[in-house]
């Protein structure tokens, strides 16, 4: 249960940072070289992202991994 809550919160942080950077899901998907649906799944917390994906999201959005993860 705690893992599900963490993944949902991570998704909300991804959305918040993406919107602060004025990026659409399509923009972020293009930068990440992923389908837009994958970004949607990350933001809605329906998938548990791999560490590499979290790192790449932080890199592409120019934030620290800790900021992205809420640490």
C-alpha positions in Angstrom: 0.0 0.0 0.0 2.8 2.5 0.8 4.4 1.8 -2.5 1.1 2.7 -4.3 0.9 5.9 -2.4 4.5 6.8 -3.2 4.0 6.1 -6.9 0.8 8.3 -7.0 2.7 11.1 -5.2 5.6 10.8 -7.6 3.2 11.1 -10.6 1.7 14.3 -9.1 5.2 15.7 -8.7 6.1 14.8 -12.3 2.9 16.6 -13.5 3.6 19.7 -11.3 7.2 20.1 -12.5 6.2 19.4 -16.1 3.6 22.1 -16.0 5.9 24.5 -14.2 8.4 24.0 -17.1 5.5 24.7 -19.5 5.8 21.3 -21.2 2.9 19.3 -22.5 2.9 15.5 -22.0 3.7 15.3 -25.7 6.7 17.6 -25.3 8.0 15.6 -22.4 7.5 12.3 -24.3 9.4 13.7 -27.2 12.3 14.7 -25.0 12.3 11.3 -23.2 11.9 9.4 -26.5 8.8 7.7 -25.1 5.2 7.4 -26.3 3.0 10.1 -24.7 0.9 7.3 -23.1 3.9 6.3 -21.0 4.1 9.9 -19.6 0.4 9.7 -18.8 0.9 6.4 -17.0 3.8 7.8 -15.0 1.7 10.9 -14.1 -1.3 8.9 -13.1 0.7 6.5 -11.0 -0.4 3.4 -12.9 3.2 2.3 -13.5 6.2 2.0 -11.1 9.0 3.7 -13.0 12.5 2.2 -13.1 15.3 4.2 -11.5 16.7 5.0 -14.9 13.4 6.6 -16.0 13.3 8.7 -12.9 16.9 9.8 -13.5 16.0 10.7 -17.2 12.9 12.6 -16.2 14.9 14.7 -13.7 17.6 15.3 -16.3 15.2 16.3 -19.1 13.2 18.6 -16.8 16.4 20.0 -15.3 15.6 19.2 -11.6 17.4 17.1 -9.1 16.2 13.5 -8.6 15.5 14.3 -4.9 13.3 17.2 -5.9 11.4 14.9 -8.4 11.0 12.2 -5.8 10.0 14.7 -3.0 13.0 14.0 -0.8 
